[in-house]
């Protein structure tokens, strides 16, 4: 149940999967434990059957949108006619209060917003509210003071639920958009791995941990050999595909504690808790993965790697300069190699 949903459609489907059985059971209990009229029996039976069908539709994840509109129609008819039945046959005739009729009102309004969205949900909720309020006003002259009070409380609560759900959804959307903006501010738009901004944050954190907690780390700087030739020969579209494939290869082979991102262009960086020979072996492992991979549209390619490890007193510039020097050492000695730059 506690699942991270990527889209609003996934969230709605999960809500329907959990709530429909509960509502169906409540309707079945109501049908057996109450002396319902023919109208109530027909309505309950119709809803029980339809909600059961809707659960199957949600489970199969097919035709959910059509099912939503059918449910919207049935729920609206149920809500309006039940309101009329309660007002006409109970409040106007025998007095009393609305009873348990209002229990489901918040859920009905929530469904309006869920099915129609924020703006349309607001308009539709107000429309249904106006219809039910008109029904109450027509028969208010025949009601006792207790019935009028119950009806007034119902309509007041109705307005409150509509406003609360409207503003709650707007707040939810605002927070969601903020989180998305924050998320994508730290992601490279092409490869969907960390961008330079995120890498800088990681490096600051690693340096702090290394200096204050004695946690060693290394950085591996690498890029694709002769990448300009890939763009010139195969075109920039294929070049972009190569960058995305390379990112997928590295991302799919990371270990716990590894942090990987795109530094810029065809250059990438890997921050790892491995040190010394282990960092070299990790870089060599990735070099072989790239060398043995056939890139779509570009064929076989290679990459050159530069490795350095943290030393006390390092800052970001010192680390990156050493890694960059190691990378160019690999480039200048034939490419498709791993070179290590030890601190002096």
N, C-alpha and C positions, 0 to 999 in steps of 0.2 A: 504493500500500500504506500509506504514512504519511499516513493520513487521520484527521481529527478526527471521532470518532463521537459522535453525540448520545444514543444509547441503547445498552443492553447487547445488544439484538437485532441492531443494525447491526454491533456488534463481533463477535458470535458468527457472523453470516453471513460476515463477512470472513475469520474464522479458518477456517471450513469451506471457503470458496472456495480458500484457499491450501493447506490441509493435505490435503484429500481427494485431489487429484491426486498428491501426493507419496506418500501411503500406498498408493494404488492401484498406482503404478509399482513400489513396493517389493514388493508382493504378486505382481505379474506377474514380476518378476525372481526372486523366491523360487520361484515355480512352475516356471520354466524351468531354473534352475541347481541345484535340489535334487531328489534322488530321493524325492519325497514319496509317502506312503501314500495309499490311496484316501480316507481321512478328510481328510488335509491338502488333497488336490486338491479335494474337494467344498467344504471350508470356504473355501479361497482363492478358488475360482471364485465362490462365493456372495458373499463380501465384495467381490470385484472388481466384480461386476455391481451390487451394492447401492451401493457407494461412488460408482460412476459415475452411477447414478440420483440419488443424494443431491446430487452436484455440480450436476446439471441443476436439481434442486429449489431449491438454494441460489441458483443463477444466476437462476432465474425468480422467486425470492423469494415462493414460494407453497407452503404446506403444510410449512414448515420444522419446526414443532413436532411434527407427526406423524412426519416423517422422523427427528427426534431420538429419539423413543421406539422406533421400529423399530431404529434403529442401536444404541440402548442395549441392547435385547434381544439383538441379534446379537453385539455386542461382549462382553456378559456371558457368553453361551453359549460363544463362542469362547475367552474367557479361562479360564473354568472347565474346559471339556472339554480344552483344550490343556494346562492344568496337570495334569489327570488323566492324559492321554496321556503326558506327559513323565515324571511320577512313576511310573506303572505300567509303561510299556514301556522306559524308559531308566534312571532312578535305581534302581528296585527290582530291575531285571533285570541290567543291565550296569554299574551304578555311574556315576561321572563327575559332571558338573555340569549345571546347567540350560542353559548355553550362551546363545544369543542370544534365548532366550524372554523374559528379563527386560528386554530393550532397550525394548520397547513399553509396559512397565508404567506408567511415569510419564504417558505420553500417555493411556492408558486411564483412569487415575484422574482426570486433568485433565478428560477428557470427562465423567466422572460428575458432577463439580462444575459443568461448563459447562452440561450438559443439565438438571440437577435443582436447581441453586442450592446455596447454602452448606450449609444445614442438612440437606436431603434428600440432597445429595451426600455429606456426611459419613456419614450413616447407611447409605446404600447401599454406599459404599466399605468400611465396616467389615463389612457383611454379606458382600460378595464376599470380603473378606480372611478372614473366619471360615470360609467354605466352602473356600477354597484351603488354608488352614492345616489344616483337618480332613482333607482329602485327603492332605496330606503326613504327618500324624501316623499315619494308618491304616497307611501303608506304611513308616514310618520303621524298623521292626524288620527290614526286608529290605534296608536300604541300607548302603553302606559309609560310613566316616567322612567321606570327601570329599563324598559325596552329601548327607549330613546337614548338613555345613557349608554347602554351596551352598544348600540349602533354607532353612537358618536365616538366611543372609545375605539371601535373597530376601524372607523374611517381615519381617525387621528393616527392610530398605529400603522395603518396602511400608508399614509403619507410619510411617516417616519421611516418605515422599511424601504420605501422607494428611494428616499433621499440618501439614507445610509448606504444602500447597495450601490447607488449611482456614484457617490463620492468615494466609496471604498474601491470600486473598480477603477476609477480615475487614479487614485493613489497607487493601486497595484500596478497599473500601466506605467505611471511615472517612475516608480521604483524599478520596474522591469527594464524600461528604456535606459535608466541610469546605469543599471548593472551591465546591460549590453554594451553601452558606450565605454564603460570602464574596462570590460572584458576585451573589446576589440581595440582599445587604445594600446594594449600590450601584445597584440597579435599581428604578425605579418599578413597583409591582405592577400598575398598570392599563395603562400605555402601553408598558412594557418598554424605556423609554429611561432614561438616567441620572437618579438621584434627587438630592435636595438634598445628601446626604452626598457623593456622587461629585463634584458640581459644586464643592463647597467644596474638595475635594482638587485638582481641576483648577485652580481659581483660585489656590490657594497655589502650585502648580507654575508657573503662568504668571507670577505676580508675581515669583517667584524668578528665573525665566529672563529676565524683562524687566529686573530690577534688576542682575543679575550678568552677563548675556550680551548685553544690549541688544536683546532680541527683542521687538518691539512686538506688541500685540494689542488687540483691541476686544471689547466685549461688546454683544450685541443682546438687549434685554429685550422680550418681546411677550406679548400675551394676546388672547383671542377677544373681539370686541366683543359686548356685550349677552348674555354667556353665561348669566346668570341667567335671561333670558327664554327661552333654549333649554330649560333645565331646567323652567321653569314651564309652557311651552306643550307641549313634546314629551315631557317626563319625563326622569328622571335616567338611564335606560338609554340613551336617544338621546344625552343629554349625554356619557355615557362613550364612546359610539361616536364622537362628534365629536372628543373628545380623542385617541382612538386614531388616527383618520384624520389629524388634524393632525400628530400625531407621525410617522406614516408618510410624509406629504408632505415634511416637513422632513428626516427621516432619509434619504429616498431622493434628496435633492438636495444633500447635504453634499459639500464638497470636502476634499481631504487637509488635515489640520491643524485642521479644524472639530470642535468638541465641543458636543454638544447634549443638553439634559436638561429635565426638568420641575421648575420651581422650587416649584410648589404650586398646587392648584386649577386654574385655566385659564391660569396664567402659565408661560411657558417662557423658557429662556435659551440663547443661542448664543454660544460663545466662539470667536473666529476670529483667525487671523493677519493678516487684512486690516486695513487702517488707513485713516483719513481717508475720502476719497471712495469707496474700494473697499468699506469696511464699509457705507456708506450704500447703495451700489448692491446689495450682497448683501441687505440688509434689504428694499430695494424689490423685488428679485426674489422673495423669499419672500412679501411682501405680495401681489403679483400672483398668485402660485400659489394662495394661500388664497382670494383674491377670485374667481378663475376656477374654483374647485373646487366641485362640487355634493356636499354632505355627505349621506350616506344618512340619510333620515328627517328631516333638518333643512333641506335645500336650500342656498341660497347664504348664506355668512357672510363676515365680514371680520375682520381683526385689526389692532391698532395696535402700532407698534414704537417703541422708544427705543434710541438708539445712543450709546455713548461709547467713547473710547479711553484706553488706559493713559497716564498721565503719571508722571514720576519722583516718588517719594514717596507714590504711591497705596497704599492698602490695600484689602481686600475691601469694607469698608463704604463708603469714598469712591466706589469704582467703581460699586457697586450703587446707591447713592443718586443718582448722576448719571444712570445708566441709567433708574432709576425716575422721576426728574424728567422725562427726555425722553419716557418712555412716557406720563406724565400730560399732557404738553404735546400729544401726539398725540390723546389722549382728549378734552382740553378744546377742541381746535380742529376737532372734527368726526369724529374716529375714522377708521379705515382709512387711516392716514398713517404716515410715518416721520419722526421728529424726532431731531435730534442735539443732545446737550448737550456743548458744548466745555468743557474745564477752564478755570477762571478763572486 
